[in-house]
Amino acid sequence: MNNRKIPASRHSVAVRTSAIVLSILLAGCSYHDLKPQARLLPAGDAGETLAHSGITLSPAAWPTESWWTRFNDTQLDRLVAEALAQSPTLRSAAARVRQAGALEAIEGASLLPRVDAAASSTRERFSANGTTPAPVKGTWQNVDQATLNIGYELDFWGKNRAAVEAAVGRRHALEVDSRAAALMVSAAVVQTYIDLNDTYAQLDVAQALLDQQVQIEQLTQQRFAAELGTQIDIKQSQASLPASRASIAALKEMIELHQNKLASLLGQGPDRGRSIARPHLQAGNSVVLPSHIAAELVGHRPDVVAQRWRVEACGHEIDVAKARFYPNVNLTAFVGLQSLAFDTFNDHSSRILGFAPAISLPIFEGGRLRGNLDAQDAAYDLAVENYNQTVVDALRDIADQLSSLRWLKERLAQQQEAVDTAQAAADLVNLRYRAGLATYLQVLATENATLAQKRQLVTLASRALSLQANLSRALGGGYRPEFRASVPALSTVADHS
């Protein structure tokens, strides 16, 4: 039987090592019941919807980055470029990206050693009954000290690396958010410009009606002079003129309001809006869609990509919360000089040197670590559900544009037929009125009917422009990830689920 005793020093090391191992094992068991509950929603297959949309499909039909140039209006191109360069909204988004980059750099510093220097000169009285030996005890002395300090945390459990990855994900999300903001600003400029174009077209219809009413009023005066009409006919023809002029004034007011809105989107005052001339938009003859919208939507919609980066960042935050259950190991060291007399401060004998490894073990913290991990799991679930909702909204957005485009062509054809019919009826009544075979009330009724149909046709033509713009926006506005190689694969989903 071997009765050799284990040396005290080796026994102490074995006890400490066992305590550390036991702490690690207990830490791993203390949160195994906590995990995220949400699941990422796949984009799904929109192939059947596209097949019945009646729109040509093409693998390369994603919008270009300057998608608004398809309207062939150089003034619109300049306005969008000015908005993207000067919009306060986009400058704010850029500031948030810079802020996220700074926070990422702060987190990244935890992966490197920390080095700092300190120097002090202290006038101190040493206790006569303390540990300071004679002849210094009980006297006043100057303590001069200068040290170079080094600290480093051994990231055994990946806590600091996960924190850096989370910061990277948040920065990427804000970078993509800035692209989403640019898309929304450009879309707002284009839509307001389309509204301005529509108002000018409505003004043309109202002005043409007023011109026609003035001609009929003059004809009525001539008929009255030839004793073919009555004073009532004159009053009725004159009564419609103020209402038409009021309608024209309202449309001119709307033009100025649209100009003011455009100036605001450009980050300028209202005077800038007054320099915006009448639009000259041209609608495309055909609409072509990408053939794999559902499968590729995640990489083309900036709002979807940003939400996915946030899911990735929250996954790394879970890694940080888990690592906090394990021991924290830090290494610190210092080297320097210390002396009670300044004339001996630079002596070789005044040097000091120290090395201090430190281990902290979370043993009892009142549930703080579990609560933190549970909160991070909930944050991950929230990010996943926000991503899911963004995907659902994106697919609905595209489906809305497809549904509207599908029926717009037929609506335009029917509305054009309605305008032609109403105009033919109005022309016929005007001829009869000139011949004295119709009353002014009949003329007024056909005018109102024609005006209503023409206004509706102008509205539908404007809607065609809006749908083309909205479809480009819904498809991501030409967005392409600039960091394609590092687009998150959501590896943390499998780890944290």
PEFENKA-V202500 format. One record per pair of residues at least 6 apart in sequence whose ideal C-beta (glycine too) atoms are under 6 Angstrom apart, sorted by sequence separation. I is the first residue (numbers start at 1). GAP is how many residues later the second one is. D is the distance in whole Angstrom. If there is no record, write none. Layout:
i = [I/I]
gap = [GAP/GAP]
d = [D/D]
This chain:
i = [126/223/298/339/344/432/481/263/68/69/337/128/220/263/429/126/128/224/260/263/433/126/262/339/68/338/220/260/337/429/220/259/262/337/338/429/125/336/220/259/429/335/123/124/217/334/426/122/216/217/425/333/121/332/426/120/331/119/213/422/423/213/330/422/118/329/117/213/422/327/328/116/210/327/419/115/209/418/419/113/114/419/113/206/415/206/415/325/324/415/203/412/111/202/411/110/321/199/321/199/321/107/108/199/408/107/318/317/107/196/318/405/104/195/404/103/104/314/192/314/401/104/192/314/401/100/101/192/401/100/311/310/311/401/100/189/311/398/97/188/397/96/97/200/307/308/307/97/197/196/307/197/93/193/304/303/304/93/304/90/89/90/301/89/297/84/87/83/80/83/80/79/76/68/180/179/180/176/176/177/176/173/173/172/173/169/169/170/169/166/166/165/166/162/162/163/162/159/159/158/157/157/154/301/300/312/153/302/315/318/88/152/300/87/86/151/283/315/83/283/83/150/82/281/149/147/148/148/147/146/146/145/144/144/141/144/237/236/73/73/233/73/228/71/72/70/61/61/62/61/58/55/56/57/59/55/57/62/209/46/46/45/205/44/205/43/43/202/201/198/194/194/190/187/183/27/27/179/24/23/34/34/36/31/34/38/36/37/40/36/38/38/41/43/53/41/54/53/67/63/67/67/63/65/63/64/63/36]
gap = [6/6/6/6/6/6/6/7/8/8/8/9/9/9/9/10/10/10/10/10/10/11/11/11/12/12/13/13/13/13/14/14/14/14/14/14/15/16/17/17/17/18/19/19/20/20/20/21/21/21/21/22/23/24/24/25/26/27/27/27/27/28/28/28/29/30/31/31/31/32/32/33/34/34/34/35/35/35/35/37/37/38/39/41/41/42/42/44/45/45/48/48/49/49/49/50/51/52/52/55/55/56/56/56/56/57/58/59/60/62/62/62/63/63/63/64/64/65/66/66/66/67/69/69/69/70/70/70/70/71/72/73/73/73/74/76/76/76/77/77/77/78/78/78/79/79/80/81/82/83/83/84/85/86/86/87/87/88/90/91/92/92/93/96/97/98/98/102/106/106/109/110/117/122/122/123/123/126/129/129/130/133/136/137/137/140/143/143/144/147/150/151/151/154/157/157/158/161/164/165/166/169/175/175/176/176/177/177/177/178/179/179/179/180/181/181/181/181/182/182/183/183/184/184/185/187/187/188/189/190/191/193/195/198/199/201/203/204/206/207/207/208/208/210/210/214/227/228/228/229/230/232/232/232/232/234/234/238/242/247/248/249/249/250/250/251/254/256/257/264/271/272/279/286/294/298/299/300/302/338/339/340/341/342/343/343/344/344/344/345/346/347/347/348/349/350/352/353/405/409/410/411/412/413/414/414/415/460]
d = [4/4/5/4/6/4/5/5/6/6/6/5/6/4/5/5/3/6/5/4/5/5/5/4/5/6/5/5/5/5/5/3/6/6/5/6/5/6/4/5/5/5/6/5/4/5/4/5/6/6/5/5/5/5/5/5/5/4/5/5/5/6/5/4/5/5/5/6/5/5/5/5/4/5/5/5/6/5/6/6/4/5/4/5/6/5/5/6/5/5/4/5/6/6/6/4/5/6/4/5/4/5/5/5/6/5/5/5/4/4/6/5/4/6/5/6/6/5/6/4/6/5/5/4/5/6/6/5/4/4/5/5/6/5/5/5/5/5/5/6/4/5/5/5/6/6/4/6/4/6/5/5/4/6/5/6/6/5/6/6/6/6/5/6/6/6/5/5/5/5/5/6/5/5/4/4/5/5/5/5/4/5/4/4/5/5/4/5/3/5/4/4/5/5/4/5/5/5/3/6/4/5/4/5/4/4/5/5/3/5/5/5/6/5/4/5/5/6/5/5/5/5/5/6/5/5/5/6/3/5/5/4/5/5/5/5/6/5/6/5/5/5/5/5/5/6/4/5/5/5/5/5/5/5/5/5/4/6/5/5/4/5/5/5/6/5/5/6/4/4/5/5/5/4/4/4/5/6/6/5/5/6/5/5/6/4/5/6/6/5/4/6/4/6/5/6/6/6/4/4/6/5/5/4/6/5/5/5]
